[in-house]
Amino acid sequence: MKTNDISDVNRSLANFHPTIWKEQFLSFDDALKVDDGMELERIEKLKEEIRMMVTASMENPLANLNLVDSIQRLGVSYHFEDEIEQFLEHIYVSYNNSLLLSNKDSEDDDLHFTALLFRLLRQQGYRISCDIFLKFMDKNGKFKESLVEDERGILSLYEASHMRGHGEALLEEALEFTTTHLKAYIHLYSNINPNFASEVSNALKLPIRKCVPRIKAREYFQIYQQHPSHSETLLEFSKLDFNILQKLHQKELSEICRWWKDLDVPTKFPFARDRIVECYFWTLGAYFEPQYNVGRKMLTKVIAISSILDDIYDAYGTFEELQVLAPAIQRWDRSMVHTLPEYMKPFYVAMFEVYEEISKEIGKDQNSLHLQVAIGGIKKLSESYFEEAKWLNKKYKPSFKEYMELALNTTGYTLLISISFLGLGDHIVTNEVLQWLSNGPQIIKASTIICRLMDDIASHKFEQEREHVASAVESYMEQYDCSEEEACVELHKEVVDAWKDTNEAFYRPFNVPLPVLMRVLNFSRVMNLLYLDEDGYTNAKSRTKFLIKSLLVDPLPC
């Protein structure tokens, strides 16, 4: 079999647009300076004041739910995890002892506070019953129409409904009821209260549970500072923290862009998506906190390498060439590089270098379970891509079930999630956690379902413009003899069920440490953000560009 490049072969090329960032982020490294001592001193002083505010709120917990909610929504809760845990545990114990809600501020605030209580406790893993909302329903099992006058309460109930698990009909009713009225509010308040109308519009598109926290934080600053009872201390601290983290992220991205430039992707892999900034943005959605800087570097490089691998299999490599690449990756032997076509060689070397860097960063050799999981993930991904290539070569049309069994692997999400775990540190990701991962837990499957179906719904038309294996949409239409619209409706239902599986995985007692579960949730959130209306990774020129600028280019005005 010939392994040299063949210039006249018929390749299934995709028309990917070039990077929109060029070398913009390379310049950040020189411009960044360490924050001066006065600014850091100010931040520490503000942090201590907020910590005291949270601790003091134990005396009147219900009235201070808004404080904890704001700390979380402004993206600074990672500074106060112990205090928030203690506060919410106190709330939960009080609720179970029937001491809560007997000291509410006013009847007008009752729905808002009840919904906020429910959401915050469920977010923290406390299995509070949705029966807490029964008092807001009439004898027919419907929410009282009089609630419509409580706009803030309706919005809070809507956000709470996204914490539902399977079989919670009351929360399904809450979602339908609130969605209907929130849509009406947009028109009602567009002129008299445009800020509230914008808040409602954003919530309908991306509820708190399903959105990347740092994106929500950027959006929430404007809402929070216009609230009459906002805390100037919390607002100042959150803005300073956001901008300091942004500088850290810019510096990290600058270093990663230098690695990408040295790899010379536009020249060596002109057929591949040049999306290193978007890869870092994906990683930032998984974890933005400063202590995970090593994890972000490792994960971004694996996402980038996986993306090139995807495009080799999907958009450039011939079947004959892929028959050489697939076993070379399974062998995991650097010497196999000499068997590959010329254009694959730099990819194969870069892949090994990334994994060698991971080994060095986490202090583990290839015999460790940590590295075995990481290497096994990219082997499995390559194997799954090759199975798809076989289908395409044979022009085989799989059933929907058959397609999904393979397509959940081709998302690459199990690989990426496992790499993100390595960045959490040995004290969190033990061999027991990695064993849990290898057993295929439901929350991991749910995340891959969200990834696969949202990807296919958003990108199947673009992919079908060239020779490409059928997506979930085409497979479903073929098997069930239905229209594209009907197929998408049914696939969306599966995405909704996967979110319910995700929520249920957060009920205490946790099977693994909470930071591990949060990584999986955050991967689902990134997918929901980038693939809501289109494939925002492949087509990164519009909405994705705006999102990246909001986190990585434009600082908050202080």
C-alpha positions in Angstrom: 0.0 0.0 0.0 1.4 3.4 -0.9 1.7 5.8 1.9 2.9 8.9 0.1 0.6 11.8 -0.6 -1.5 11.4 -3.7 -2.3 14.7 -5.4 -5.0 13.5 -7.7 -7.2 11.5 -5.3 -10.7 12.5 -4.7 -10.9 13.9 -1.1 -14.0 14.8 0.8 -12.8 18.4 1.5 -14.8 20.7 3.8 -14.9 24.4 3.2 -13.7 25.5 6.7 -13.1 29.2 7.1 -9.7 30.3 8.3 -9.1 31.5 11.8 -10.6 34.9 12.5 -8.0 35.8 15.2 -4.8 35.6 13.2 -2.0 36.4 15.7 -4.1 38.7 18.0 -3.5 36.7 21.1 0.2 36.2 20.6 0.7 39.9 21.5 -1.0 39.6 24.9 2.0 37.9 26.5 4.2 41.0 26.3 1.5 43.4 27.3 0.4 41.6 30.5 1.9 42.8 33.8 1.6 41.4 37.3 -1.0 43.2 39.3 0.4 45.7 41.8 0.3 45.1 45.5 -2.3 47.7 46.2 -4.9 46.0 43.9 -4.2 42.6 45.4 -4.5 44.1 48.9 -7.8 45.7 48.0 -9.1 42.3 46.6 -8.2 40.5 49.8 -9.9 43.2 51.9 -13.1 42.9 49.9 -13.0 39.1 50.0 -12.9 39.1 53.8 -15.9 41.5 53.9 -17.9 39.2 51.7 -16.9 36.2 53.7 -18.2 37.9 56.8 -21.5 38.8 55.0 -22.1 35.2 54.1 -21.3 34.0 57.6 -23.6 36.7 59.1 -26.4 35.6 56.9 -26.9 32.4 59.0 -28.9 34.6 61.4 -31.6 35.3 58.7 -30.9 32.7 56.0 -34.0 33.1 53.9 -33.5 36.9 53.5 -29.9 36.3 52.4 -30.5 33.6 49.7 -30.1 36.4 47.2 -26.6 37.1 48.4 -25.4 33.6 47.8 -27.2 33.5 44.5 -25.5 36.7 43.4 -22.0 35.4 44.5 -22.6 32.3 42.4 -24.0 34.2 39.4 -21.2 36.8 39.4 -18.7 33.9 39.1 -16.8 34.4 42.4 -18.3 31.5 44.5 -15.0 29.6 44.1 -13.6 32.0 46.7 -16.3 31.1 49.3 -17.0 27.4 48.7 -16.8 26.4 52.4 -19.0 29.3 53.6 -21.6 28.7 50.9 -21.7 24.9 51.7 -22.2 25.7 55.4 -24.9 28.2 54.7 -26.9 25.9 52.4 -26.5 23.0 54.7 -28.0 25.1 57.4 -30.8 26.1 55.1 -31.5 22.4 54.2 -31.5 21.3 57.8 -33.9 24.1 58.7 -36.2 23.2 55.9 -36.3 19.6 56.9 -37.2 20.7 60.5 -40.0 22.8 59.1 -38.4 26.0 60.4 -38.0 27.6 57.1 -40.5 29.8 55.2 -42.2 30.7 58.5 -40.2 34.0 58.6 -40.6 35.2 55.0 -40.3 38.9 54.4 -43.6 39.3 52.5 -46.2 37.4 50.5 -45.0 39.1 47.3 -41.6 37.6 47.6 -42.8 34.1 48.5 -42.6 32.5 45.0 -39.2 34.0 44.3 -37.7 32.9 47.5 -39.2 29.5 47.4 -38.0 28.9 43.8 -34.5 30.3 44.7 -34.3 28.1 47.8 -35.2 25.1 45.7 -32.6 25.9 42.9 -29.8 26.7 45.2 -30.3 23.5 47.3 -30.5 21.3 44.2 -27.5 22.9 42.7 -25.6 22.0 45.9 -26.8 18.4 45.7 -29.6 18.5 48.3 -32.6 16.4 47.3 -35.3 18.8 48.2 -38.8 17.8 47.0 -40.6 19.8 44.3 -43.7 19.5 46.5 -42.4 22.7 48.0 -44.3 24.4 45.1 -47.7 22.7 45.8 -49.0 25.8 47.6 -48.8 27.8 44.4 -51.1 25.4 42.5 -54.9 25.3 42.3 -57.2 22.3 42.8 -56.7 21.3 39.1 -53.0 20.9 39.5 -52.2 24.0 37.6 -50.2 27.0 38.8 -52.4 29.9 39.9 -52.9 32.5 37.3 -52.5 35.2 40.0 -48.8 34.4 40.1 -48.4 36.1 36.7 -48.2 39.5 38.4 -45.1 38.3 40.2 -42.6 38.7 37.3 -39.5 38.0 39.4 -41.1 35.0 41.0 -42.0 33.6 37.6 -38.5 34.0 36.4 -37.1 32.3 39.5 -39.5 29.4 39.1 -38.5 29.1 35.5 -34.8 28.8 36.5 -35.7 26.3 39.2 -37.6 24.1 36.8 -34.3 23.3 35.0 -33.2 21.4 38.0 -35.8 18.7 37.4 -35.2 15.0 37.3 -37.2 12.2 35.7 -40.9 11.9 36.7 -41.2 15.3 38.2 -44.5 16.4 36.5 -44.9 19.4 38.7 -41.6 20.9 37.4 -42.6 20.1 33.8 -45.8 22.1 34.5 -43.7 24.9 36.0 -41.5 25.0 32.9 -44.5 25.2 30.5 -46.3 27.8 32.7 -43.3 30.1 33.2 -42.0 29.8 29.6 -45.4 31.0 28.3 -45.5 34.0 30.6 -41.9 34.9 30.2 -42.3 35.1 26.4 -45.2 37.6 27.0 -43.1 39.6 29.4 -40.5 40.3 26.7 -43.1 42.2 24.6 -44.7 43.8 27.7 -41.5 45.2 29.2 -39.5 45.9 26.0 -40.1 49.6 26.3 -41.0 50.2 30.0 -38.2 48.0 31.4 -35.8 46.9 28.7 -33.3 45.5 31.2 -35.8 43.1 32.6 -36.9 42.1 29.1 -33.3 41.4 28.1 -32.8 39.4 31.3 -35.9 37.3 30.5 -34.8 36.8 26.9 -31.3 35.6 27.9 -32.9 33.2 30.5 -35.2 31.7 27.9 -32.3 31.1 25.6 -29.7 29.9 28.2 -31.0 29.2 31.7 -28.5 29.3 34.5 -28.3 25.5 34.8 -27.4 25.0 31.2 -25.0 27.9 30.5 -21.3 28.3 31.0 -20.9 30.1 34.4 -18.4 32.7 33.2 -20.6 33.7 30.3 -23.5 34.0 32.7 -21.3 36.1 35.0 -20.4 38.6 32.2 -24.1 38.9 31.4 -25.1 39.2 35.1 -22.9 42.2 36.0 -25.2 44.7 34.2 -28.3 43.1 35.8 -26.8 43.1 39.3 -25.5 46.6 39.4 -28.9 48.0 38.4 -30.6 46.1 41.2 -31.5 48.7 44.0 -30.3 46.4 46.8 -27.0 45.3 45.2 -23.9 45.2 47.3 -21.2 47.6 46.2 -18.6 45.5 48.0 -19.6 42.4 46.1 -19.8 44.2 42.8 -16.4 45.8 43.1 -14.8 42.5 44.1 -16.4 40.6 41.3 -15.3 43.1 38.7 -11.7 43.1 39.9 -11.7 39.3 40.1 -13.1 39.0 36.6 -10.4 41.3 35.1 -7.6 39.6 37.0 -8.7 36.2 35.8 -9.0 37.5 32.3 -5.4 38.6 32.3 -4.4 35.2 33.5 -6.4 33.5 30.8 -5.0 35.8 28.1 -1.4 34.9 29.2 -2.3 31.2 29.1 -3.9 31.6 25.6 -0.9 33.5 24.4 1.4 30.6 25.3 -0.9 28.1 23.7 -1.1 30.2 20.5 2.7 30.2 20.4 2.6 26.4 20.5 0.0 26.3 17.8 2.0 28.7 15.6 5.1 26.5 16.0 2.9 23.5 14.8 2.2 25.6 11.7 -1.3 24.3 11.2 -2.3 26.4 8.2 0.7 25.1 6.2 0.9 21.5 7.5 -2.8 20.9 7.9 -4.6 23.3 5.5 -7.6 21.0 5.4 -8.2 21.2 9.2 -10.1 23.7 11.3 -7.7 26.4 12.6 -9.5 26.9 15.9 -7.0 27.1 18.7 -8.7 30.1 20.3 -12.0 28.3 20.2 -10.4 25.2 21.8 -9.2 27.3 24.7 -12.6 28.9 25.0 -14.0 25.3 25.3 -11.5 24.6 28.0 -12.4 27.8 29.8 -16.0 26.5 29.9 -14.8 23.4 31.7 -12.9 25.2 34.3 -11.9 28.9 34.6 -10.6 29.0 38.2 -6.9 30.0 38.6 -5.8 26.8 40.3 -6.6 24.8 37.1 -4.1 26.6 34.8 -2.1 23.4 34.1 -5.3 21.5 33.4 -6.4 24.2 30.9 -3.1 23.9 29.0 -3.3 20.1 28.8 -7.0 20.0 27.8 -6.7 22.8 25.2 -3.9 20.9 23.4 -5.8 17.6 23.5 -8.9 19.3 22.1 -6.8 20.8 19.3 -5.1 17.6 18.5 -8.4 15.7 18.5 -9.9 18.3 16.2 -7.1 17.7 13.6 -7.6 14.0 14.0 -11.3 14.4 13.3 -10.6 16.4 10.2 -8.0 13.9 8.9 -10.7 11.1 9.2 -13.6 13.2 8.2 -12.5 15.8 5.7 -9.2 14.8 4.0 -7.8 11.3 4.5 -8.6 8.6 1.9 -9.8 5.3 3.1 -6.5 3.7 2.1 -4.5 6.3 4.2 -6.8 5.9 7.2 -6.1 2.1 7.1 -2.5 3.0 7.9 -3.3 5.7 10.5 -5.7 3.7 12.5 -3.3 0.8 13.5 -0.5 3.3 14.0 -2.5 5.0 16.8 -3.5 1.7 18.3 0.1 0.6 18.4 1.1 3.9 20.2 4.6 3.6 19.0 6.6 6.7 17.8 8.5 4.5 15.3 5.2 4.0 13.4 5.5 7.5 12.1 7.6 6.2 9.2 4.6 4.1 7.9 2.4 7.2 7.5 1.7 9.5 4.6 3.8 12.6 4.7 1.0 15.0 5.8 0.1 12.7 8.7 3.6 12.6 10.2 3.7 16.0 11.9 0.3 15.2 13.4 1.5 11.9 14.8 4.6 13.5 16.3 2.6 16.4 17.8 0.1 13.9 19.3 3.0 12.1 21.1 4.5 15.3 22.3 1.3 16.5 23.8 0.9 13.2 25.7 4.5 13.3 26.8 3.9 16.8 28.1 0.8 15.6 30.0 2.9 12.8 31.6 5.4 15.4 32.7 2.9 17.9 34.0 1.0 15.4 36.2 4.1 13.4 37.2 2.9 10.1 36.0 4.4 7.6 33.5 2.6 5.6 30.8 2.2 2.7 33.2 0.0 4.8 35.5 -3.8 4.5 35.4 -4.0 8.2 34.7 -2.0 8.0 31.5 -3.6 4.7 30.5 -7.0 6.4 30.7 -5.8 9.4 28.7 -4.1 7.3 26.0 -6.9 4.8 25.9 -9.3 7.7 25.2 -7.6 8.9 22.0 -7.1 5.3 20.8 -10.9 4.7 21.3 -11.6 8.0 19.5 -9.4 7.0 16.5 -10.9 3.5 16.4 -14.5 5.0 16.4 -13.6 7.4 13.6 -12.2 4.5 11.6 -15.5 2.6 12.0 -17.3 5.6 10.6 -14.9 5.7 7.7 -15.7 2.0 7.0 -19.4 2.8 6.9 -18.7 5.6 4.4 -16.4 3.5 2.3 -19.1 0.8 2.0 -21.9 3.4 1.7 -23.5 1.7 4.6 -26.5 3.3 6.3 -26.7 2.3 10.0 -29.9 2.2 11.9 -30.4 5.0 14.4 -29.6 2.7 17.4 -26.5 1.4 15.6 -25.4 4.9 14.7 -25.8 6.2 18.2 -23.8 3.4 19.8 -20.8 4.4 17.7 -21.5 8.2 17.5 -21.4 8.6 21.3 -17.7 7.6 21.0 -17.0 9.8 18.1 -18.0 12.9 20.1 -14.6 12.6 21.8 -16.3 13.8 25.0 -15.2 10.9 27.1 -11.6 11.6 26.1 -11.9 15.3 26.8 -13.7 14.8 30.1 -11.0 12.3 31.3 -8.2 14.8 30.4 -10.0 17.5 32.3 -10.0 15.2 35.3 -6.2 15.0 35.2 -6.0 18.7 35.7 -7.8 18.5 39.0 -4.9 16.9 40.8 -4.3 13.5 42.5 -6.0 14.6 45.8 -9.3 14.7 43.8 -8.8 12.3 40.9 -7.8 9.1 42.6 -7.6 5.6 40.9 -11.1 5.1 42.3 -12.4 8.1 40.3 -10.7 6.8 37.2 -12.3 3.4 37.7 -15.7 5.1 38.1 -15.0 6.8 34.8 -14.1 3.5 33.0 -17.4 2.0 34.2 -19.3 4.4 32.0 -21.4 6.4 34.6 -24.7 7.7 33.5 -23.7 11.4 33.8 -20.8 10.8 31.3 -23.2 9.1 28.9 -25.7 12.0 29.3 -23.0 14.5 28.4 -22.0 12.5 25.2 -25.7 12.4 24.2 -26.0 16.1 24.6 -22.8 16.6 22.6 -23.7 14.2 19.8 -27.3 15.2 19.3 -26.8 19.0 19.5 -23.8 18.7 17.2 -25.8 16.6 14.6 -28.9 18.8 14.7 -26.7 22.0 14.3 -24.3 20.7 11.7 -25.9 17.9 9.7 -26.9 20.1 6.7 -23.3 21.5 6.3 -21.8 18.0 6.6 -24.2 16.5 4.0 -23.0 19.0 1.4 -20.1 16.6 0.9 -19.6 12.9 1.1 -20.2 12.2 4.8 -21.7 9.4 7.0 -25.3 10.0 7.9 -25.9 12.0 11.1 -28.4 11.2 13.9 -31.0 13.3 12.0 -30.7 11.4 8.7 -30.6 8.0 10.6 -33.7 8.8 12.6 -35.6 10.1 9.5 -34.6 6.9 7.6 -35.6 4.5 10.3 -38.8 6.1 11.4 -39.9 7.6 8.0 -40.4 11.1 9.3 -39.5 14.6 8.3 -36.4 16.5 9.4 -38.4 18.7 11.7 -40.1 15.7 13.4 -36.7 14.0 13.8 -35.2 17.1 15.4 -38.1 17.3 17.8 -37.6 13.7 19.0 -33.8 14.2 19.3 -34.3 17.3 21.4 -36.5 15.2 23.7 -33.5 12.9 24.2 -31.3 15.9 25.0 -33.9 17.0 27.6 -33.8 13.5 29.2 -30.0 13.6 29.3 -30.1 16.9 31.3 -32.4 15.1 33.7 -29.9 12.3 34.1 -27.2 15.0 34.7 -29.3 16.6 37.4 -30.0 13.3 39.2 -26.3 12.5 39.3 -25.9 15.5 41.6 -28.1 14.1 44.3 -26.2 13.4 47.5 -24.4 11.2 48.5 -22.0 11.9 45.6 -20.4 8.9 43.9 -17.3 11.0 43.3 -16.0 14.4 44.5 -18.2 17.3 43.5 -15.4 19.0 41.3 -15.4 15.8 39.2 -19.1 16.0 38.6 -18.8 19.7 37.9 -16.4 19.1 35.0 -18.9 16.8 33.3 -21.7 19.3 33.8 -19.6 22.1 32.4 -18.8 20.1 29.3 -22.5 19.8 28.7 -22.9 23.5 29.2 -20.2 24.3 26.7 -22.0 22.1 24.1 -25.3 23.8 24.9 -23.7 27.2 24.4 -21.8 26.6 21.2 -24.3 24.4 19.4 -27.6 26.1 20.4 -28.4 27.5 17.0 -25.4 26.5 14.8 -22.1 24.7 15.0 -20.3 27.5 16.7 -17.0 25.8 16.7 -16.7 25.1 12.9 -18.5 28.4 12.1 -16.8 30.7 14.6 -17.3 34.0 12.8 -20.4 35.4 14.5 -21.8 34.5 17.9 -18.8 32.5 19.0 -16.6 35.5 18.2 -18.7 37.7 20.4 -18.6 35.2 23.3 -14.8 34.9 23.1 -14.4 38.7 23.0 -16.6 39.0 26.1 -14.3 36.6 28.1 -10.9 37.0 26.5 -10.6 40.5 25.0 -12.9 43.1 26.6 -12.3 43.8 30.3 -15.1 44.9 32.6 -15.3 48.6 33.3 -14.5 49.1 36.9 
